[in-house]
Every structure is written in structure tokens, then in C-alpha cells.
């Protein structure tokens, strides 16, 4: 018997789903050998793979750590201080939006002593 008997192969299966849910992945399909193995080796490929591309994966906003709080913006009485953080990665393709990048907080240094110096001076003059 000459061993040039053609391989008997099943049709290719449907392509599999892409291996990822977004971005670049791979998909495969298979076919089966139908002829008996005794009839000689079959060199046909039984599996194929190809690249597949789905919509881009969402990229969430990424921020740096908060800075240190600033000094209080007044030297006495009530004021405020701020801290900031920077955007490292802007959101894309429906990723999570950036939260706040500036925060304010109240601060109070010591009480302001208004006009205390003037009152002492007047008191001295009055004596």
C-alpha cells in the first residue's frame, strides 16, 4: 500500500471567543483527524490561532499621593490650608473619572489680639 492516502479531516470548528474581554487577544479553531492512525502519519495542522482585537480596555484615572498640607494662610485667627495631588494618568475609554485634586481645611492659629498695643499706650497717656 502506498502511504500517500489523503488525510480525512473534519471541517474546522468555529473560531473560539477572543481570549480577552477588551484589547488584544488570541482566538483558536480546531479540526479532528477522521482517518485511522494505521493509515500513516497525517501532517495537516489540527489547530490554528490568530490575533483578535476588541475595543480598548478602560483606563482609570490615576493620581499621585496628596502633598503635605500648606501653612495656614493667616498668622492669627481663622484661615484655611490646602493640599493638592496631580493626575498621573487621565481616564480613557470609559475608565473611572478623576476625584478631587485639591482639598481645603480650616485652620486656626492663635487668637488675633486686635489693638492691644494701642490700648496700653492710651492707658499710659491717661495716667
C-alpha positions as a printed NumPy array, in Angstrom:
array([[  0.   ,   0.   ,   0.   ],
       [  1.456,   3.4  ,  -0.858],
       [  1.37 ,   5.692,   2.177],
       [  0.033,   8.67 ,   0.217],
       [ -3.527,   8.13 ,   1.441],
       [ -5.022,  11.622,   1.933],
       [ -5.834,  12.609,   5.494],
       [ -9.509,  12.533,   6.343],
       [-10.183,  15.644,   8.397],
       [-13.307,  17.084,   9.947],
       [-14.231,  20.655,   8.969],
       [-12.693,  23.438,  11.036],
       [-14.64 ,  24.333,  14.171],
       [-15.961,  27.871,  14.642],
       [-13.354,  30.31 ,  15.92 ],
       [-13.293,  30.45 ,  19.712],
       [-14.166,  33.672,  21.53 ],
       [-11.294,  36.109,  21.845],
       [ -9.119,  35.228,  24.864],
       [ -9.648,  38.699,  26.397],
       [-12.729,  40.81 ,  27.112],
       [-11.029,  44.003,  25.868],
       [ -7.87 ,  44.902,  23.981],
       [ -5.621,  42.439,  22.096],
       [ -6.028,  38.675,  22.441],
       [ -5.935,  35.384,  20.551],
       [ -8.588,  33.008,  19.236],
       [ -8.286,  29.425,  18.029],
       [-10.098,  26.786,  15.997],
       [ -9.597,  23.033,  15.712],
       [-10.362,  20.121,  13.43 ],
       [-10.232,  16.387,  14.038],
       [ -8.416,  13.62 ,  12.242],
       [-11.04 ,  11.209,  10.898],
       [ -8.852,   8.645,   9.152],
       [ -7.466,   5.745,  11.162],
       [ -3.974,   6.27 ,  12.518],
       [ -2.769,   2.995,  10.947],
       [ -3.03 ,   4.575,   7.519],
       [  0.133,   6.564,   8.066],
       [  1.09 ,   9.892,   9.532],
       [ -1.005,  12.952,   8.839],
       [  0.922,  16.208,   8.647],
       [ -2.039,  18.566,   8.333],
       [ -2.391,  21.125,  11.117],
       [ -5.209,  20.391,  13.552],
       [ -5.243,  23.778,  15.312],
       [ -4.953,  27.36 ,  14.157],
       [ -4.58 ,  30.539,  16.198],
       [ -4.922,  34.163,  15.202],
       [ -4.897,  37.56 ,  16.863],
       [ -8.167,  39.261,  17.735],
       [ -8.838,  42.835,  18.838],
       [-11.726,  44.   ,  20.986],
       [-12.495,  47.608,  21.981],
       [ -9.758,  49.203,  24.076],
       [ -9.789,  48.379,  27.781],
       [-10.95 ,  51.219,  30.037],
       [ -8.118,  53.083,  31.766],
       [ -8.965,  54.517,  35.189],
       [ -7.709,  57.868,  36.402],
       [ -4.519,  57.591,  38.456],
       [ -3.363,  60.246,  40.895],
       [ -0.186,  60.976,  42.843],
       [ -0.251,  60.934,  46.653],
       [ -1.543,  64.05 ,  48.427],
       [  1.027,  66.781,  49.074],
       [  1.664,  67.971,  52.633],
       [ -0.877,  70.471,  53.936],
       [  0.144,  74.087,  53.234],
       [  0.777,  76.559,  56.035],
       [ -2.33 ,  78.274,  57.38 ],
       [ -2.954,  81.336,  55.175],
       [ -3.327,  83.677,  58.174],
       [ -0.908,  84.447,  61.003],
       [ -3.715,  84.697,  63.555],
       [ -7.401,  83.835,  63.709],
       [ -9.307,  81.56 ,  61.331],
       [ -7.874,  80.675,  57.956],
       [ -7.538,  77.751,  55.611],
       [ -4.848,  75.472,  54.276],
       [ -4.811,  73.348,  51.141],
       [ -3.214,  70.203,  49.831],
       [ -3.058,  69.027,  46.238],
       [ -2.365,  65.953,  44.137],
       [ -1.566,  65.59 ,  40.455],
       [ -3.19 ,  63.471,  37.741],
       [ -0.715,  60.786,  36.621],
       [ -2.994,  59.059,  34.08 ],
       [ -6.077,  60.65 ,  32.511],
       [ -9.075,  58.287,  32.255],
       [ -9.688,  56.819,  28.789],
       [-12.197,  54.52 ,  27.048],
       [-14.788,  54.9  ,  29.821],
       [-12.406,  54.411,  32.768],
       [-13.094,  55.839,  36.234],
       [-13.104,  59.649,  36.369],
       [-10.599,  61.586,  38.465],
       [-11.681,  62.522,  42.002],
       [-10.814,  65.916,  43.511],
       [ -7.236,  67.133,  43.222],
       [ -7.464,  69.975,  45.787],
       [ -8.697,  69.807,  49.384],
       [ -9.202,  72.734,  51.764],
       [ -9.315,  72.548,  55.531],
       [ -9.991,  75.17 ,  58.179],
       [ -7.142,  76.136,  60.452],
       [ -6.872,  78.499,  63.379],
       [ -3.594,  79.898,  64.555],
       [ -3.733,  81.879,  67.807],
       [ -6.452,  84.44 ,  68.551],
       [ -5.812,  87.817,  66.988],
       [ -5.074,  90.441,  69.662],
       [ -6.63 ,  93.438,  67.959],
       [ -5.427,  96.843,  69.017],
       [ -3.898,  95.602,  72.3  ],
       [ -0.853,  97.789,  71.762],
       [ -2.977, 100.901,  71.251],
       [ -4.956, 100.352,  74.464],
       [ -1.756, 100.046,  76.541],
       [ -0.379, 103.248,  75.049],
       [ -3.606, 105.159,  75.76 ],
       [ -3.665, 103.814,  79.308],
       [ -0.111, 105.086,  79.883],
       [ -1.001, 108.53 ,  78.464],
       [ -4.104, 108.734,  80.631],
       [ -2.029, 108.174,  83.788]])
